[in-house]
Amino acid sequence: MGEYDVALKKMHRVDSIKKQILQYESLISKLVEEPDYESHYAAHKDTGLVYDKRILGDNLARLNREMDELDES
């Protein structure tokens, strides 16, 4: 693979990660937490679906690590 192909592949992956990060951040911003006690779960304010905040945070951290690795290479 040539340098151009590698750079193009990297650029597409960076764009994909940025979109996923924005989607996670948007989702997290729309979660409503229980005000009376600390919980790992929160409901989406529009749909009512319940999400595990630990999993969302782990996925967001994984994407940010991958983005950092791509920036270093």
PyMOL Python script that loads the backbone (N, CA, C, O; Angstrom):
from pymol import cmd

cmd.read_pdbstr("""\
ATOM      1  N   MET A   1       0.829  -1.173   0.000  1.00  0.00           N
ATOM      2  CA  MET A   1       0.000   0.000   0.000  1.00  0.00           C
ATOM      3  C   MET A   1       0.879   1.242   0.000  1.00  0.00           C
ATOM      4  O   MET A   1       1.877   1.303   0.718  1.00  0.00           O
ATOM      5  N   GLY A   2       0.515   2.210  -0.788  1.00  0.00           N
ATOM      6  CA  GLY A   2       1.290   3.435  -0.861  1.00  0.00           C
ATOM      7  C   GLY A   2       0.959   4.385   0.277  1.00  0.00           C
ATOM      8  O   GLY A   2       0.001   4.180   1.023  1.00  0.00           O
ATOM      9  N   GLU A   3       1.770   5.427   0.395  1.00  0.00           N
ATOM     10  CA  GLU A   3       1.561   6.416   1.455  1.00  0.00           C
ATOM     11  C   GLU A   3       0.194   7.082   1.327  1.00  0.00           C
ATOM     12  O   GLU A   3      -0.480   7.332   2.326  1.00  0.00           O
ATOM     13  N   TYR A   4      -0.203   7.364   0.103  1.00  0.00           N
ATOM     14  CA  TYR A   4      -1.502   8.009  -0.113  1.00  0.00           C
ATOM     15  C   TYR A   4      -2.637   7.126   0.385  1.00  0.00           C
ATOM     16  O   TYR A   4      -3.568   7.615   1.025  1.00  0.00           O
ATOM     17  N   ASP A   5      -2.569   5.836   0.098  1.00  0.00           N
ATOM     18  CA  ASP A   5      -3.614   4.907   0.531  1.00  0.00           C
ATOM     19  C   ASP A   5      -3.682   4.821   2.050  1.00  0.00           C
ATOM     20  O   ASP A   5      -4.769   4.792   2.627  1.00  0.00           O
ATOM     21  N   VAL A   6      -2.524   4.779   2.694  1.00  0.00           N
ATOM     22  CA  VAL A   6      -2.472   4.704   4.152  1.00  0.00           C
ATOM     23  C   VAL A   6      -3.047   5.982   4.758  1.00  0.00           C
ATOM     24  O   VAL A   6      -3.821   5.925   5.713  1.00  0.00           O
ATOM     25  N   ALA A   7      -2.670   7.125   4.207  1.00  0.00           N
ATOM     26  CA  ALA A   7      -3.167   8.411   4.708  1.00  0.00           C
ATOM     27  C   ALA A   7      -4.676   8.525   4.519  1.00  0.00           C
ATOM     28  O   ALA A   7      -5.377   9.025   5.399  1.00  0.00           O
ATOM     29  N   LEU A   8      -5.171   8.068   3.384  1.00  0.00           N
ATOM     30  CA  LEU A   8      -6.604   8.114   3.118  1.00  0.00           C
ATOM     31  C   LEU A   8      -7.370   7.210   4.076  1.00  0.00           C
ATOM     32  O   LEU A   8      -8.424   7.591   4.584  1.00  0.00           O
ATOM     33  N   LYS A   9      -6.845   6.020   4.321  1.00  0.00           N
ATOM     34  CA  LYS A   9      -7.472   5.094   5.251  1.00  0.00           C
ATOM     35  C   LYS A   9      -7.509   5.688   6.666  1.00  0.00           C
ATOM     36  O   LYS A   9      -8.515   5.596   7.369  1.00  0.00           O
ATOM     37  N   LYS A  10      -6.394   6.293   7.059  1.00  0.00           N
ATOM     38  CA  LYS A  10      -6.317   6.929   8.381  1.00  0.00           C
ATOM     39  C   LYS A  10      -7.315   8.083   8.475  1.00  0.00           C
ATOM     40  O   LYS A  10      -7.988   8.235   9.494  1.00  0.00           O
ATOM     41  N   MET A  11      -7.415   8.887   7.436  1.00  0.00           N
ATOM     42  CA  MET A  11      -8.330  10.022   7.430  1.00  0.00           C
ATOM     43  C   MET A  11      -9.776   9.553   7.582  1.00  0.00           C
ATOM     44  O   MET A  11     -10.554  10.160   8.318  1.00  0.00           O
ATOM     45  N   HIS A  12     -10.133   8.485   6.894  1.00  0.00           N
ATOM     46  CA  HIS A  12     -11.499   7.956   7.000  1.00  0.00           C
ATOM     47  C   HIS A  12     -11.764   7.417   8.399  1.00  0.00           C
ATOM     48  O   HIS A  12     -12.861   7.598   8.927  1.00  0.00           O
ATOM     49  N   ARG A  13     -10.790   6.764   9.003  1.00  0.00           N
ATOM     50  CA  ARG A  13     -10.964   6.241  10.361  1.00  0.00           C
ATOM     51  C   ARG A  13     -11.109   7.383  11.367  1.00  0.00           C
ATOM     52  O   ARG A  13     -11.943   7.318  12.270  1.00  0.00           O
ATOM     53  N   VAL A  14     -10.299   8.424  11.210  1.00  0.00           N
ATOM     54  CA  VAL A  14     -10.398   9.597  12.092  1.00  0.00           C
ATOM     55  C   VAL A  14     -11.785  10.227  11.974  1.00  0.00           C
ATOM     56  O   VAL A  14     -12.398  10.567  12.986  1.00  0.00           O
ATOM     57  N   ASP A  15     -12.279  10.383  10.759  1.00  0.00           N
ATOM     58  CA  ASP A  15     -13.614  10.948  10.558  1.00  0.00           C
ATOM     59  C   ASP A  15     -14.683  10.073  11.208  1.00  0.00           C
ATOM     60  O   ASP A  15     -15.609  10.583  11.838  1.00  0.00           O
ATOM     61  N   SER A  16     -14.555   8.766  11.056  1.00  0.00           N
ATOM     62  CA  SER A  16     -15.516   7.836  11.643  1.00  0.00           C
ATOM     63  C   SER A  16     -15.505   7.932  13.166  1.00  0.00           C
ATOM     64  O   SER A  16     -16.563   7.952  13.795  1.00  0.00           O
ATOM     65  N   ILE A  17     -14.320   7.991  13.757  1.00  0.00           N
ATOM     66  CA  ILE A  17     -14.210   8.091  15.210  1.00  0.00           C
ATOM     67  C   ILE A  17     -14.804   9.407  15.696  1.00  0.00           C
ATOM     68  O   ILE A  17     -15.518   9.428  16.698  1.00  0.00           O
ATOM     69  N   LYS A  18     -14.521  10.497  15.003  1.00  0.00           N
ATOM     70  CA  LYS A  18     -15.076  11.803  15.394  1.00  0.00           C
ATOM     71  C   LYS A  18     -16.605  11.762  15.397  1.00  0.00           C
ATOM     72  O   LYS A  18     -17.241  12.283  16.314  1.00  0.00           O
ATOM     73  N   LYS A  19     -17.187  11.148  14.381  1.00  0.00           N
ATOM     74  CA  LYS A  19     -18.650  11.042  14.308  1.00  0.00           C
ATOM     75  C   LYS A  19     -19.194  10.209  15.463  1.00  0.00           C
ATOM     76  O   LYS A  19     -20.206  10.565  16.068  1.00  0.00           O
ATOM     77  N   GLN A  20     -18.521   9.097  15.769  1.00  0.00           N
ATOM     78  CA  GLN A  20     -18.970   8.246  16.872  1.00  0.00           C
ATOM     79  C   GLN A  20     -18.865   8.974  18.203  1.00  0.00           C
ATOM     80  O   GLN A  20     -19.758   8.861  19.043  1.00  0.00           O
ATOM     81  N   ILE A  21     -17.780   9.720  18.405  1.00  0.00           N
ATOM     82  CA  ILE A  21     -17.608  10.483  19.641  1.00  0.00           C
ATOM     83  C   ILE A  21     -18.730  11.509  19.776  1.00  0.00           C
ATOM     84  O   ILE A  21     -19.316  11.652  20.849  1.00  0.00           O
ATOM     85  N   LEU A  22     -19.025  12.212  18.705  1.00  0.00           N
ATOM     86  CA  LEU A  22     -20.109  13.204  18.739  1.00  0.00           C
ATOM     87  C   LEU A  22     -21.454  12.548  19.047  1.00  0.00           C
ATOM     88  O   LEU A  22     -22.266  13.113  19.780  1.00  0.00           O
ATOM     89  N   GLN A  23     -21.693  11.368  18.496  1.00  0.00           N
ATOM     90  CA  GLN A  23     -22.942  10.658  18.765  1.00  0.00           C
ATOM     91  C   GLN A  23     -23.041  10.258  20.231  1.00  0.00           C
ATOM     92  O   GLN A  23     -24.092  10.419  20.851  1.00  0.00           O
ATOM     93  N   TYR A  24     -21.947   9.736  20.788  1.00  0.00           N
ATOM     94  CA  TYR A  24     -21.946   9.366  22.209  1.00  0.00           C
ATOM     95  C   TYR A  24     -22.147  10.599  23.090  1.00  0.00           C
ATOM     96  O   TYR A  24     -22.924  10.562  24.044  1.00  0.00           O
ATOM     97  N   GLU A  25     -21.447  11.690  22.770  1.00  0.00           N
ATOM     98  CA  GLU A  25     -21.584  12.906  23.573  1.00  0.00           C
ATOM     99  C   GLU A  25     -23.001  13.457  23.503  1.00  0.00           C
ATOM    100  O   GLU A  25     -23.535  13.933  24.505  1.00  0.00           O
ATOM    101  N   SER A  26     -23.609  13.395  22.330  1.00  0.00           N
ATOM    102  CA  SER A  26     -24.989  13.843  22.184  1.00  0.00           C
ATOM    103  C   SER A  26     -25.930  12.967  22.997  1.00  0.00           C
ATOM    104  O   SER A  26     -26.819  13.473  23.682  1.00  0.00           O
ATOM    105  N   LEU A  27     -25.737  11.663  22.925  1.00  0.00           N
ATOM    106  CA  LEU A  27     -26.562  10.732  23.683  1.00  0.00           C
ATOM    107  C   LEU A  27     -26.426  10.988  25.180  1.00  0.00           C
ATOM    108  O   LEU A  27     -27.424  11.068  25.896  1.00  0.00           O
ATOM    109  N   ILE A  28     -25.195  11.114  25.644  1.00  0.00           N
ATOM    110  CA  ILE A  28     -24.950  11.324  27.069  1.00  0.00           C
ATOM    111  C   ILE A  28     -25.576  12.633  27.542  1.00  0.00           C
ATOM    112  O   ILE A  28     -26.080  12.712  28.663  1.00  0.00           O
ATOM    113  N   SER A  29     -25.547  13.652  26.697  1.00  0.00           N
ATOM    114  CA  SER A  29     -26.119  14.945  27.092  1.00  0.00           C
ATOM    115  C   SER A  29     -27.639  14.894  27.223  1.00  0.00           C
ATOM    116  O   SER A  29     -28.234  15.765  27.856  1.00  0.00           O
ATOM    117  N   LYS A  30     -28.267  13.885  26.634  1.00  0.00           N
ATOM    118  CA  LYS A  30     -29.726  13.763  26.684  1.00  0.00           C
ATOM    119  C   LYS A  30     -30.213  12.781  27.744  1.00  0.00           C
ATOM    120  O   LYS A  30     -31.397  12.445  27.795  1.00  0.00           O
ATOM    121  N   LEU A  31     -29.281  12.319  28.597  1.00  0.00           N
ATOM    122  CA  LEU A  31     -29.673  11.377  29.640  1.00  0.00           C
ATOM    123  C   LEU A  31     -30.131  12.124  30.885  1.00  0.00           C
ATOM    124  O   LEU A  31     -29.573  13.154  31.259  1.00  0.00           O
ATOM    125  N   VAL A  32     -31.156  11.577  31.508  1.00  0.00           N
ATOM    126  CA  VAL A  32     -31.700  12.145  32.738  1.00  0.00           C
ATOM    127  C   VAL A  32     -31.366  11.179  33.860  1.00  0.00           C
ATOM    128  O   VAL A  32     -31.748  10.009  33.828  1.00  0.00           O
ATOM    129  N   GLU A  33     -30.643  11.689  34.860  1.00  0.00           N
ATOM    130  CA  GLU A  33     -30.242  10.850  35.975  1.00  0.00           C
ATOM    131  C   GLU A  33     -31.238  10.977  37.117  1.00  0.00           C
ATOM    132  O   GLU A  33     -31.945  11.977  37.240  1.00  0.00           O
ATOM    133  N   GLU A  34     -31.277   9.954  37.940  1.00  0.00           N
ATOM    134  CA  GLU A  34     -32.141   9.951  39.120  1.00  0.00           C
ATOM    135  C   GLU A  34     -31.576  10.945  40.132  1.00  0.00           C
ATOM    136  O   GLU A  34     -30.435  10.786  40.564  1.00  0.00           O
ATOM    137  N   PRO A  35     -32.340  11.965  40.521  1.00  0.00           N
ATOM    138  CA  PRO A  35     -31.797  12.988  41.421  1.00  0.00           C
ATOM    139  C   PRO A  35     -31.655  12.530  42.874  1.00  0.00           C
ATOM    140  O   PRO A  35     -30.885  13.126  43.628  1.00  0.00           O
ATOM    141  N   ASP A  36     -32.376  11.492  43.280  1.00  0.00           N
ATOM    142  CA  ASP A  36     -32.402  11.098  44.680  1.00  0.00           C
ATOM    143  C   ASP A  36     -31.267  10.176  45.100  1.00  0.00           C
ATOM    144  O   ASP A  36     -30.966  10.082  46.290  1.00  0.00           O
ATOM    145  N   TYR A  37     -30.631   9.495  44.159  1.00  0.00           N
ATOM    146  CA  TYR A  37     -29.555   8.570  44.514  1.00  0.00           C
ATOM    147  C   TYR A  37     -28.614   8.375  43.331  1.00  0.00           C
ATOM    148  O   TYR A  37     -28.972   8.607  42.176  1.00  0.00           O
ATOM    149  N   GLU A  38     -27.401   7.942  43.657  1.00  0.00           N
ATOM    150  CA  GLU A  38     -26.383   7.690  42.629  1.00  0.00           C
ATOM    151  C   GLU A  38     -26.664   6.352  41.951  1.00  0.00           C
ATOM    152  O   GLU A  38     -26.877   5.340  42.619  1.00  0.00           O
ATOM    153  N   SER A  39     -26.663   6.358  40.643  1.00  0.00           N
ATOM    154  CA  SER A  39     -26.948   5.145  39.894  1.00  0.00           C
ATOM    155  C   SER A  39     -26.054   5.092  38.661  1.00  0.00           C
ATOM    156  O   SER A  39     -25.600   6.119  38.157  1.00  0.00           O
ATOM    157  N   HIS A  40     -25.813   3.872  38.187  1.00  0.00           N
ATOM    158  CA  HIS A  40     -25.040   3.697  36.956  1.00  0.00           C
ATOM    159  C   HIS A  40     -25.945   3.781  35.729  1.00  0.00           C
ATOM    160  O   HIS A  40     -25.474   3.676  34.597  1.00  0.00           O
ATOM    161  N   TYR A  41     -27.221   3.965  35.953  1.00  0.00           N
ATOM    162  CA  TYR A  41     -28.183   3.977  34.858  1.00  0.00           C
ATOM    163  C   TYR A  41     -28.855   5.339  34.739  1.00  0.00           C
ATOM    164  O   TYR A  41     -29.048   6.049  35.726  1.00  0.00           O
ATOM    165  N   ALA A  42     -29.201   5.680  33.510  1.00  0.00           N
ATOM    166  CA  ALA A  42     -29.913   6.932  33.250  1.00  0.00           C
ATOM    167  C   ALA A  42     -30.838   6.709  32.056  1.00  0.00           C
ATOM    168  O   ALA A  42     -30.553   5.902  31.171  1.00  0.00           O
ATOM    169  N   ALA A  43     -31.938   7.432  32.053  1.00  0.00           N
ATOM    170  CA  ALA A  43     -32.920   7.312  30.977  1.00  0.00           C
ATOM    171  C   ALA A  43     -32.752   8.441  29.970  1.00  0.00           C
ATOM    172  O   ALA A  43     -32.414   9.569  30.331  1.00  0.00           O
ATOM    173  N   HIS A  44     -32.991   8.128  28.718  1.00  0.00           N
ATOM    174  CA  HIS A  44     -32.957   9.122  27.655  1.00  0.00           C
ATOM    175  C   HIS A  44     -34.204   9.985  27.787  1.00  0.00           C
ATOM    176  O   HIS A  44     -35.309   9.460  27.918  1.00  0.00           O
ATOM    177  N   LYS A  45     -34.037  11.302  27.753  1.00  0.00           N
ATOM    178  CA  LYS A  45     -35.165  12.192  28.017  1.00  0.00           C
ATOM    179  C   LYS A  45     -36.232  12.162  26.924  1.00  0.00           C
ATOM    180  O   LYS A  45     -37.378  12.525  27.194  1.00  0.00           O
ATOM    181  N   ASP A  46     -35.902  11.747  25.713  1.00  0.00           N
ATOM    182  CA  ASP A  46     -36.887  11.707  24.632  1.00  0.00           C
ATOM    183  C   ASP A  46     -37.518  10.323  24.452  1.00  0.00           C
ATOM    184  O   ASP A  46     -38.725  10.206  24.240  1.00  0.00           O
ATOM    185  N   THR A  47     -36.699   9.288  24.538  1.00  0.00           N
ATOM    186  CA  THR A  47     -37.190   7.938  24.242  1.00  0.00           C
ATOM    187  C   THR A  47     -37.523   7.124  25.477  1.00  0.00           C
ATOM    188  O   THR A  47     -38.312   6.182  25.409  1.00  0.00           O
ATOM    189  N   GLY A  48     -36.923   7.481  26.613  1.00  0.00           N
ATOM    190  CA  GLY A  48     -37.145   6.715  27.833  1.00  0.00           C
ATOM    191  C   GLY A  48     -36.274   5.474  27.934  1.00  0.00           C
ATOM    192  O   GLY A  48     -36.334   4.761  28.936  1.00  0.00           O
ATOM    193  N   LEU A  49     -35.473   5.204  26.924  1.00  0.00           N
ATOM    194  CA  LEU A  49     -34.581   4.046  26.986  1.00  0.00           C
ATOM    195  C   LEU A  49     -33.567   4.249  28.103  1.00  0.00           C
ATOM    196  O   LEU A  49     -33.094   5.362  28.329  1.00  0.00           O
ATOM    197  N   VAL A  50     -33.239   3.172  28.797  1.00  0.00           N
ATOM    198  CA  VAL A  50     -32.298   3.241  29.906  1.00  0.00           C
ATOM    199  C   VAL A  50     -30.923   2.778  29.432  1.00  0.00           C
ATOM    200  O   VAL A  50     -30.794   1.753  28.763  1.00  0.00           O
ATOM    201  N   TYR A  51     -29.903   3.552  29.790  1.00  0.00           N
ATOM    202  CA  TYR A  51     -28.528   3.263  29.396  1.00  0.00           C
ATOM    203  C   TYR A  51     -27.664   3.088  30.629  1.00  0.00           C
ATOM    204  O   TYR A  51     -27.905   3.714  31.662  1.00  0.00           O
ATOM    205  N   ASP A  52     -26.654   2.233  30.517  1.00  0.00           N
ATOM    206  CA  ASP A  52     -25.657   2.066  31.552  1.00  0.00           C
ATOM    207  C   ASP A  52     -24.550   3.087  31.275  1.00  0.00           C
ATOM    208  O   ASP A  52     -23.848   2.992  30.268  1.00  0.00           O
ATOM    209  N   LYS A  53     -24.405   4.050  32.163  1.00  0.00           N
ATOM    210  CA  LYS A  53     -23.441   5.125  31.954  1.00  0.00           C
ATOM    211  C   LYS A  53     -22.005   4.617  31.952  1.00  0.00           C
ATOM    212  O   LYS A  53     -21.144   5.223  31.315  1.00  0.00           O
ATOM    213  N   ARG A  54     -21.726   3.517  32.653  1.00  0.00           N
ATOM    214  CA  ARG A  54     -20.376   2.953  32.666  1.00  0.00           C
ATOM    215  C   ARG A  54     -19.987   2.478  31.276  1.00  0.00           C
ATOM    216  O   ARG A  54     -18.871   2.728  30.822  1.00  0.00           O
ATOM    217  N   ILE A  55     -20.888   1.803  30.608  1.00  0.00           N
ATOM    218  CA  ILE A  55     -20.596   1.283  29.266  1.00  0.00           C
ATOM    219  C   ILE A  55     -20.424   2.427  28.278  1.00  0.00           C
ATOM    220  O   ILE A  55     -19.508   2.407  27.456  1.00  0.00           O
ATOM    221  N   LEU A  56     -21.297   3.423  28.354  1.00  0.00           N
ATOM    222  CA  LEU A  56     -21.163   4.580  27.463  1.00  0.00           C
ATOM    223  C   LEU A  56     -19.823   5.277  27.694  1.00  0.00           C
ATOM    224  O   LEU A  56     -19.140   5.649  26.739  1.00  0.00           O
ATOM    225  N   GLY A  57     -19.450   5.453  28.954  1.00  0.00           N
ATOM    226  CA  GLY A  57     -18.172   6.092  29.277  1.00  0.00           C
ATOM    227  C   GLY A  57     -16.988   5.275  28.800  1.00  0.00           C
ATOM    228  O   GLY A  57     -16.017   5.830  28.285  1.00  0.00           O
ATOM    229  N   ASP A  58     -17.058   3.950  28.967  1.00  0.00           N
ATOM    230  CA  ASP A  58     -15.978   3.072  28.506  1.00  0.00           C
ATOM    231  C   ASP A  58     -15.823   3.147  26.994  1.00  0.00           C
ATOM    232  O   ASP A  58     -14.704   3.208  26.485  1.00  0.00           O
ATOM    233  N   ASN A  59     -16.938   3.143  26.276  1.00  0.00           N
ATOM    234  CA  ASN A  59     -16.877   3.220  24.811  1.00  0.00           C
ATOM    235  C   ASN A  59     -16.309   4.563  24.358  1.00  0.00           C
ATOM    236  O   ASN A  59     -15.517   4.621  23.417  1.00  0.00           O
ATOM    237  N   LEU A  60     -16.710   5.629  25.022  1.00  0.00           N
ATOM    238  CA  LEU A  60     -16.197   6.954  24.681  1.00  0.00           C
ATOM    239  C   LEU A  60     -14.693   7.027  24.961  1.00  0.00           C
ATOM    240  O   LEU A  60     -13.942   7.585  24.161  1.00  0.00           O
ATOM    241  N   ALA A  61     -14.256   6.472  26.080  1.00  0.00           N
ATOM    242  CA  ALA A  61     -12.825   6.460  26.414  1.00  0.00           C
ATOM    243  C   ALA A  61     -12.034   5.639  25.397  1.00  0.00           C
ATOM    244  O   ALA A  61     -10.933   6.030  25.010  1.00  0.00           O
ATOM    245  N   ARG A  62     -12.586   4.505  24.961  1.00  0.00           N
ATOM    246  CA  ARG A  62     -11.919   3.669  23.967  1.00  0.00           C
ATOM    247  C   ARG A  62     -11.731   4.430  22.654  1.00  0.00           C
ATOM    248  O   ARG A  62     -10.666   4.370  22.040  1.00  0.00           O
ATOM    249  N   LEU A  63     -12.771   5.144  22.233  1.00  0.00           N
ATOM    250  CA  LEU A  63     -12.677   5.921  20.996  1.00  0.00           C
ATOM    251  C   LEU A  63     -11.652   7.049  21.127  1.00  0.00           C
ATOM    252  O   LEU A  63     -10.903   7.323  20.189  1.00  0.00           O
ATOM    253  N   ASN A  64     -11.621   7.695  22.277  1.00  0.00           N
ATOM    254  CA  ASN A  64     -10.642   8.768  22.496  1.00  0.00           C
ATOM    255  C   ASN A  64      -9.219   8.218  22.508  1.00  0.00           C
ATOM    256  O   ASN A  64      -8.308   8.867  21.993  1.00  0.00           O
ATOM    257  N   ARG A  65      -9.008   7.027  23.089  1.00  0.00           N
ATOM    258  CA  ARG A  65      -7.678   6.400  23.066  1.00  0.00           C
ATOM    259  C   ARG A  65      -7.266   6.075  21.636  1.00  0.00           C
ATOM    260  O   ARG A  65      -6.126   6.316  21.240  1.00  0.00           O
ATOM    261  N   GLU A  66      -8.202   5.528  20.867  1.00  0.00           N
ATOM    262  CA  GLU A  66      -7.888   5.193  19.472  1.00  0.00           C
ATOM    263  C   GLU A  66      -7.551   6.454  18.680  1.00  0.00           C
ATOM    264  O   GLU A  66      -6.654   6.446  17.837  1.00  0.00           O
ATOM    265  N   MET A  67      -8.280   7.541  18.958  1.00  0.00           N
ATOM    266  CA  MET A  67      -8.015   8.810  18.270  1.00  0.00           C
ATOM    267  C   MET A  67      -6.602   9.316  18.642  1.00  0.00           C
ATOM    268  O   MET A  67      -5.864   9.799  17.784  1.00  0.00           O
ATOM    269  N   ASP A  68      -6.244   9.198  19.918  1.00  0.00           N
ATOM    270  CA  ASP A  68      -4.907   9.615  20.345  1.00  0.00           C
ATOM    271  C   ASP A  68      -3.832   8.780  19.659  1.00  0.00           C
ATOM    272  O   ASP A  68      -2.808   9.315  19.233  1.00  0.00           O
ATOM    273  N   GLU A  69      -4.058   7.468  19.548  1.00  0.00           N
ATOM    274  CA  GLU A  69      -3.095   6.597  18.887  1.00  0.00           C
ATOM    275  C   GLU A  69      -2.935   6.973  17.420  1.00  0.00           C
ATOM    276  O   GLU A  69      -1.822   6.967  16.894  1.00  0.00           O
ATOM    277  N   LEU A  70      -4.030   7.298  16.763  1.00  0.00           N
ATOM    278  CA  LEU A  70      -3.965   7.703  15.356  1.00  0.00           C
ATOM    279  C   LEU A  70      -3.233   9.025  15.205  1.00  0.00           C
ATOM    280  O   LEU A  70      -2.496   9.220  14.238  1.00  0.00           O
ATOM    281  N   ASP A  71      -3.432   9.946  16.164  1.00  0.00           N
ATOM    282  CA  ASP A  71      -2.753  11.236  16.102  1.00  0.00           C
ATOM    283  C   ASP A  71      -1.248  11.078  16.276  1.00  0.00           C
ATOM    284  O   ASP A  71      -0.473  11.840  15.698  1.00  0.00           O
ATOM    285  N   GLU A  72      -0.825  10.082  17.077  1.00  0.00           N
ATOM    286  CA  GLU A  72       0.594   9.854  17.319  1.00  0.00           C
ATOM    287  C   GLU A  72       1.289   9.192  16.125  1.00  0.00           C
ATOM    288  O   GLU A  72       2.489   9.371  15.920  1.00  0.00           O
ATOM    289  N   SER A  73       0.529   8.431  15.347  1.00  0.00           N
ATOM    290  CA  SER A  73       1.153   7.720  14.221  1.00  0.00           C
ATOM    291  C   SER A  73       1.262   8.569  12.990  1.00  0.00           C
ATOM    292  O   SER A  73       1.764   8.108  11.965  1.00  0.00           O
TER     293      SER A  73
END
""", "prot")
cmd.dss("prot")
cmd.show_as("cartoon", "prot")
cmd.util.cbc("prot")
cmd.orient("prot")
